[in-house]
Amino acid sequence: MPILNRLEEARRLDGVSDRLQSAVTATVRPQKLRDLLHGTWLGHPLHPVLVQVPVGAFFSTAILDLLPGRRPASTTLVAVGVGAAVPAVAAGWADWSQLTRDRRRVGLVHAGANAVAIGLYTASLLARLRGRTTRGKALGYAGLTVAGLGAYLGGHLAYAQGAGTNHAAADVDRLPEDWTEVCSLASVPEQRPVVRLAGDVPVLLYRIGDKVSALVERCGHETGPLGEGEVTGTGWDACVVCPWHGSTFRLSDGAVVHGPAANNQPVVPVRVREGRVELRQP
């Protein structure tokens, strides 16, 4: 859609975006807090999980407001939705701060629409508590309309721009279907990851003795080059840190240890035959 294309290219938003990114990064500084908000512990981004509660509450309110005698239930649902929006917003800002600029532009408007929606629902809640039911319903439907716009922009972020998706997953399908030799075992240094090509897909190899593990080399968060990342730890507990945003993955099995990535890094099947390292699709 042309309007969304213009929004992606709206560089005039970058000044505000950059300042907000710095503020969010400074606020969400502890590693445990970042991992919590990104959903690293969950194996899935946390933000889309949390938004189900306020969205469900607000939609249910809209239905109940059409029925007679449902004022107490509607008021309770609006209160639940407003309260549940707080952690959803926190997780959303944490994810937003680690996006590329074009995604942050759309995300900024997405967040703005949701802020207006929450403001309208907060006003709706206050009106309902004061007995101004008609006003409360009107504000609720206005909030739902604006929230719908925010959801539309969120869908564009996820499905058109790939925000929050595992960007390494597509490389798995491009790996050779059959076992394919990529290098000799002797050319893979001990306990130091190296990049080799399987077909045209960069793969990160890690060796201890005659055993080798292999991961898709492009970071699933934002395609950062893991082959250029720092290695922490030793042995099969060693991890590689993405040089772009700091996502940390265990080299032995691709498990995500620290975000912003919320998904494991795809593992590539590997075998060693007659001193040669071979890879294939899972």
C-alpha positions in Angstrom: 0.0 0.0 0.0 1.5 3.4 -1.0 0.8 5.0 2.4 2.7 2.3 4.2 5.6 2.6 1.8 5.8 6.3 2.5 5.7 5.6 6.2 8.6 3.2 5.9 10.6 5.9 4.1 9.5 8.8 6.4 13.0 9.9 7.6 11.5 12.8 9.4 10.5 10.4 12.1 14.1 9.3 12.7 14.9 12.2 15.1 12.1 11.2 17.5 12.8 7.5 16.8 16.5 7.7 17.6 15.9 9.6 20.9 13.2 7.2 22.0 15.5 4.2 21.1 18.2 5.7 23.3 15.8 6.2 26.1 14.3 2.7 25.9 17.8 1.1 25.7 19.0 3.1 28.7 15.9 2.1 30.7 15.8 -1.6 29.8 19.5 -2.0 30.7 19.6 -5.1 32.9 20.2 -8.3 30.9 17.6 -10.3 32.8 15.0 -7.6 32.2 15.8 -7.5 28.5 15.5 -11.2 28.2 12.2 -11.2 30.1 10.7 -8.6 27.8 12.0 -10.1 24.6 10.6 -13.5 25.5 14.0 -15.2 25.3 13.0 -17.5 28.2 9.7 -18.4 26.3 11.3 -19.3 23.0 8.9 -16.9 21.3 8.5 -13.1 21.3 6.6 -12.0 24.4 4.8 -9.0 23.0 2.3 -10.8 20.7 1.5 -13.1 23.6 0.8 -10.3 26.0 -1.4 -8.3 23.6 -3.9 -11.1 23.5 -5.2 -10.1 27.0 -6.1 -6.4 26.3 -7.3 -7.1 22.8 -9.6 -9.9 24.1 -10.9 -7.7 26.9 -11.6 -4.8 24.6 -13.4 -6.9 22.0 -15.4 -8.6 24.6 -16.4 -5.2 26.0 -17.6 -4.1 22.6 -19.9 -7.1 22.4 -21.2 -6.7 26.0 -21.9 -3.0 25.4 -24.5 -4.1 22.8 -26.4 -6.1 25.4 -28.6 -4.8 28.2 -27.7 -5.2 31.8 -24.0 -5.9 31.3 -22.5 -2.6 32.7 -20.6 -4.2 35.6 -19.0 -6.9 33.4 -18.1 -4.3 30.7 -16.5 -2.0 33.3 -14.5 -4.9 34.7 -13.3 -5.9 31.2 -12.2 -2.4 30.4 -10.2 -2.3 33.6 -8.6 -5.6 32.8 -7.7 -4.4 29.3 -6.1 -1.2 30.5 -4.1 -2.9 33.2 -2.9 -5.7 30.9 -1.8 -3.2 28.3 1.0 -2.0 30.6 3.3 -5.1 30.3 2.3 -5.5 26.6 3.5 -2.0 25.9 6.8 -2.6 27.8 7.6 -5.7 25.8 6.6 -3.9 22.6 9.0 -1.0 23.2 11.8 -3.4 24.1 11.4 -5.2 20.8 10.9 -1.9 18.9 14.3 -0.6 20.2 16.2 -3.4 18.4 14.6 -2.9 15.0 16.0 -1.3 11.9 15.1 2.3 11.1 12.5 1.5 8.5 10.7 -0.8 10.9 11.0 1.6 13.8 9.2 4.3 11.7 6.2 2.0 11.3 6.5 0.8 14.8 6.5 4.4 16.1 3.1 5.1 14.5 1.9 1.6 15.6 2.8 2.5 19.2 1.2 6.0 18.9 -2.1 4.5 17.7 -2.1 2.1 20.6 -1.3 4.9 23.1 -4.3 6.8 21.8 -6.4 3.7 22.1 -5.3 3.0 25.7 -6.0 6.7 26.5 -9.5 6.4 25.1 -10.1 3.2 27.1 -8.8 4.8 30.2 -11.3 7.7 29.7 -14.0 5.1 29.0 -13.2 3.4 32.3 -13.4 6.6 34.3 -16.7 7.6 32.6 -18.2 4.1 33.4 -17.1 4.4 37.1 -18.8 7.8 37.3 -22.0 6.3 35.9 -21.7 8.0 32.5 -22.3 4.7 30.7 -23.2 6.1 27.3 -20.1 8.2 27.2 -18.1 5.3 28.4 -19.4 3.1 25.5 -18.7 5.8 22.9 -15.2 6.2 24.1 -14.7 2.4 24.1 -15.8 2.0 20.5 -13.5 4.9 19.6 -10.7 3.2 21.4 -11.4 -0.1 19.5 -11.3 1.7 16.2 -7.9 3.3 16.9 -6.6 0.0 18.3 -7.7 -1.6 15.0 -5.5 0.8 13.1 -2.6 0.0 15.5 -3.2 -3.8 14.9 -3.1 -3.2 11.1 0.3 -1.5 11.4 1.5 -4.3 13.7 0.5 -6.8 11.1 2.5 -4.9 8.5 5.5 -4.9 10.8 5.3 -8.6 11.3 4.3 -9.9 7.9 5.5 -7.3 5.4 8.6 -6.2 7.2 9.5 -9.3 9.1 9.8 -7.8 12.5 10.0 -10.4 15.2 10.3 -13.3 12.8 13.3 -15.7 12.6 15.2 -14.5 9.6 17.4 -17.6 9.7 14.6 -20.0 9.0 14.6 -19.3 5.3 18.2 -20.4 5.0 17.3 -23.9 6.2 15.2 -24.5 3.1 18.1 -23.5 0.9 20.5 -26.0 2.4 21.3 -29.1 0.2 18.8 -31.8 0.6 21.5 -34.6 0.5 24.7 -34.9 2.5 27.1 -32.4 1.0 30.8 -32.0 1.7 31.8 -28.5 2.9 35.3 -28.9 4.1 37.9 -31.1 5.7 37.7 -31.7 9.5 41.3 -30.6 9.8 40.4 -27.2 8.4 38.0 -26.5 11.2 40.0 -25.1 14.2 39.4 -26.5 17.7 36.8 -24.5 19.8 36.8 -21.6 17.4 33.8 -21.2 15.1 34.4 -20.8 11.4 32.1 -20.1 8.4 31.7 -22.5 5.5 29.3 -22.6 2.6 26.7 -25.4 2.2 25.5 -24.6 -1.3 25.1 -20.9 -1.0 24.2 -20.8 2.6 26.8 -19.7 5.2 27.0 -22.1 8.1 28.8 -21.7 11.4 30.9 -24.8 12.3 32.3 -25.4 15.8 34.5 -28.4 16.6 35.8 -30.2 19.7 37.9 -33.2 18.8 36.2 -35.1 16.0 32.8 -33.8 16.8 31.3 -30.8 15.0 28.2 -28.8 15.5 26.7 -26.5 12.8 24.3 -23.5 12.9 22.9 -21.3 10.2 25.3 -18.4 10.3 22.9 -15.5 9.8 21.4 -14.4 13.1 17.7 -15.1 13.3 17.0 -11.7 14.9 18.2 -9.3 12.2 20.6 -11.5 10.0 23.7 -10.3 11.8 26.9 -12.2 10.9 27.5 -14.7 13.7 30.8 -15.6 12.2 32.1 -12.2 13.3 30.7 -12.5 16.8 32.6 -12.9 20.1 32.7 -16.4 21.6 32.0 -16.7 25.4 32.5 -19.7 27.5 34.3 -23.0 26.6 33.7 -26.5 25.5 30.2 -27.4 24.5 28.8 -24.6 26.7 30.5 -22.0 24.5 28.2 -19.3 23.0 28.5 -16.9 20.1 27.3 -13.3 20.5 25.9 -11.5 17.5 27.9 -8.4 16.7 24.9 -6.4 15.7 22.4 -6.6 18.6 24.0 -9.0 21.1 21.8 -12.0 20.7 23.6 -15.0 22.3 23.4 -18.6 21.1 25.0 -21.8 22.4 27.2 -23.2 19.7 26.4 -26.9 20.4 22.7 -26.7 19.9 21.7 -23.2 18.9 19.8 -22.5 22.1 19.2 -18.8 22.6 20.8 -17.7 25.9 20.2 -13.9 25.7 18.0 -11.7 23.5 16.9 -9.7 21.7 16.4 -13.0 19.7 13.6 -15.0 21.2 14.1 -18.1 19.0 16.8 -20.7 18.9 19.3 -20.5 16.0 18.5 -23.2 13.4 20.8 -26.3 13.8 22.2 -27.9 10.7 22.7 -31.7 10.7 26.4 -32.5 10.4 28.4 -35.7 10.1 32.1 -36.4 9.6 33.1 -39.2 7.2 36.7 -40.1 6.4 37.9 -36.7 7.7 35.4 -34.7 5.7 32.6 -32.5 7.1 29.2 -33.0 5.5 25.9 -31.1 6.0 22.4 -31.3 4.8 18.9 -30.1 5.5 17.2 -31.2 8.7 
